[in-house]
Amino acid sequence: MALVFITLSCAISGCATPDVQPSSIPKVTSAVTTPESPPPLQLGLADPATVANPQIEEYLSQLGAPTVSQGIWMQTQETLLANHQGTIPLPAASLTKVATSLAVLKKLGPDHRFETKVGYIGTIQNGELQGDLVIEGGADPFFVWEDAIALGNLLNQNGIRQVRGNLIVVGPFYMNYESDARISGTLFQQGLDHTRWPAEAQTQYQTLPSDTPKPEIAISGSIQTATTPPEQIQPLIQHRSLPVAELLKKMNQYSNNAMAEMLADQVGGAQQVAQIAAQEAGVPPEEIQLVNGSGLSVDNRLSPRAACGMFQAIARLLQSQKLTIADTFAVIGTDPGVHNERPLPQKAVIKSGTLNGVSALAGALPTQNQGVIWFAVINGEGDVDQFRTQQETLLQTSMQSWGPITTPSTLLTANPSRQDITVIQNVVTSNSHSDG
């Protein structure tokens, strides 16, 4: 059995028209920058080792599942602490989103913003657009009711209250995590007119500032789709998403599968994500096997070592932007999300994953005596509740041995100046059978 455990003695986006700024969704805007190669952090995967240890033997025995379906990897910045099948790819559920996050950060950069454009065909007179309204999607994975409301108010401010023609949806336009252009177009049309708001839109409107206007734009025609914008389109509004780093944070906090799939598509799909992630993590390609970007398949397989390597690679990529992994993943005890009800170590930065018979947990633990501990635990072919209980016990016991701290290292501290100031809640919930 390949395992080792060394017991330590002290052990929202911005919208803009030529002369109008939005008021309903005050997301921070900044210039898009291309990240340079960051100086290397003192990070790296330890060499695999095999040492039997009763503590891990006991952990495995408490799972009630075949040991061949379990994987563990723990290490400090330099030293391997635990390894049970650490290099074997296992079904990892939403730990897949760590690979997606890494690939997106590598290819797009943490400051990249997705742009959605609104234009029109025809003329605007007396509050009426005599022609078509056109929305050109830019693959923004977090375009929701609040964004549609903001655009509706801007259109009202630009003198449009009635569209006599059609709503034309161009390109990859997503709304409320729907990728079908006609569905997204229908939702957008509803968002532009408060008299047509469904209950969910009414609920989200209540989260906005109390003086936010309610847009009213009636569209007489139908919803049409196109792959390219009409040549005669006249630009009106440009809407920019949150920076990629903040989108990833929201995706990972709530393990939103639709966002993960949309973002993976933007970097070339699952195979490209796997290739980039393996290269950046410094592991053989066979340790990262993906069929999608979210983790919604047992055919998505990661080794525990690869999961740790990907977290370290993300830390390196973010360093040049004065960001850390806490800016892209949930901090236990600080950030809301799918981990809220789990007794996990405070101040740890963690991503979890769950499918039928699979529970996985990975991230970084701040400790007094060993600094940052990078870890990944992947459990399969058993009871998920039992897996979670044993994971929590293992991490809490380990933290007591290593020395818990109240103030994490700078490697695990989010940059408050970069955090989204907009309150957008109850809309990034997981829309699948995976908890993250």
PESULGI-V244680 format. One record per backbone hydrogen bond with DSSP energy under -1.0 kcal/mol. CO is the residue of the C=O (numbers start at 1). NH is the residue of the N-H. If there is no record, write none. Layout:
{{CO NH} {CO NH}}
This chain:
{{1 3} {2 85} {3 51} {4 83} {14 240} {16 238} {20 17} {25 27} {41 43} {53 57} {54 58} {55 59} {56 60} {57 61} {58 62} {60 63} {66 69} {67 70} {71 378} {72 84} {73 376} {74 81} {74 82} {75 374} {79 76} {81 6} {82 74} {84 72} {85 88} {86 305} {90 302} {92 95} {93 96} {94 97} {95 98} {96 100} {97 101} {98 102} {99 103} {100 104} {101 105} {102 106} {103 107} {104 108} {109 112} {110 245} {112 244} {114 241} {116 239} {117 136} {118 236} {118 237} {119 134} {120 234} {121 132} {123 130} {125 128} {127 161} {127 162} {128 125} {129 131} {129 164} {130 123} {131 165} {132 121} {133 168} {134 119} {135 170} {136 117} {143 176} {144 148} {145 149} {146 150} {147 151} {148 152} {149 153} {150 154} {151 155} {152 156} {153 157} {154 158} {155 160} {156 159} {161 218} {162 129} {163 220} {165 221} {166 133} {167 224} {168 135} {169 226} {170 137} {171 173} {172 139} {175 178} {178 175} {180 184} {181 185} {182 186} {183 187} {184 188} {185 189} {186 190} {187 191} {188 192} {190 193} {193 196} {194 197} {198 202} {199 203} {200 204} {201 205} {202 206} {204 207} {205 208} {209 212} {215 194} {218 163} {222 167} {224 169} {226 171} {230 233} {234 120} {237 118} {238 16} {239 116} {240 14} {243 247} {244 248} {245 249} {246 250} {247 251} {248 252} {249 253} {250 254} {251 256} {253 338} {256 260} {257 261} {258 262} {259 263} {260 264} {261 265} {262 266} {264 267} {264 269} {265 268} {269 273} {270 274} {271 275} {272 276} {273 277} {274 278} {275 279} {276 280} {277 281} {278 282} {278 283} {284 287} {285 288} {287 303} {289 301} {295 297} {297 300} {300 92} {301 289} {302 90} {303 307} {304 308} {305 309} {306 310} {307 311} {308 312} {309 313} {310 314} {311 315} {312 316} {313 317} {314 318} {315 319} {318 321} {318 323} {319 322} {324 327} {325 328} {325 329} {330 350} {331 334} {331 335} {332 347} {337 340} {339 342} {342 344} {345 348} {348 332} {349 364} {351 362} {353 360} {355 358} {358 355} {359 379} {360 353} {361 377} {362 351} {363 375} {364 349} {365 373} {371 367} {373 365} {374 75} {375 363} {376 73} {377 361} {378 71} {379 359} {383 387} {384 388} {385 389} {386 390} {387 391} {388 392} {389 393} {390 394} {391 395} {392 396} {393 397} {394 398} {395 399} {396 400} {397 401} {398 402} {399 403} {402 369} {403 368} {409 412} {410 413} {415 418} {416 419}}
